[in-house]
Amino acid sequence: VGGTNTPAFSVRLSSDQSIDNAETNTKITFDTEDIDTDSTFASNKFTPAVAGKYLIILNVFVQSNADNEIRIVSAKIYKNGSKVSGSDARVDFRGNALGRGAGVTATVLVDLDTDDYIEGYAAQNAAGGTSLIETDGTRMQGFRIIT
């Protein structure tokens, strides 16, 4: 009964990352590994090396560089270069006085073969100016739940 839930990973940004203000999908450059049980996270990608079902979680926090409201923030999990169905989480604050930052979480249970890969993407729209994907609040984690 049970078994190990590896490979597993948890990664984050070491510094804030610029993001366009046009709802353009931007690949998140995760460069700090807090957990990488089987050395399967490299070059901003998780490649499991063990087939199975995986739970992947992506948290994204975007902060405006100016005194402009963040209107939309999206977090998207990609498998082999394409968005995984059901993994797009979007928060739309248009018409509300939100402030300068917003966060969102995307979660998906996905089948992965040994050579598949997972990446995290974000998109945003602010009332103007530029924005940053923040180190605080932006993280991607995953682990195998079933072989």
Secondary structure, 3 states (H helix, E strand, C coil): CCCCCCCEEEEECCCCEEECCCCCCEECCCCEEEEECCCCEECCEECCCCCEEEEEEEEEEEEECCCCCEEEEEEEEEECCEEEEEEEEEEECCCCCCCCEEEEEEEEEEEECCCCCEEEEEEEEECCCCEEECCCCCEEEEEEEEC
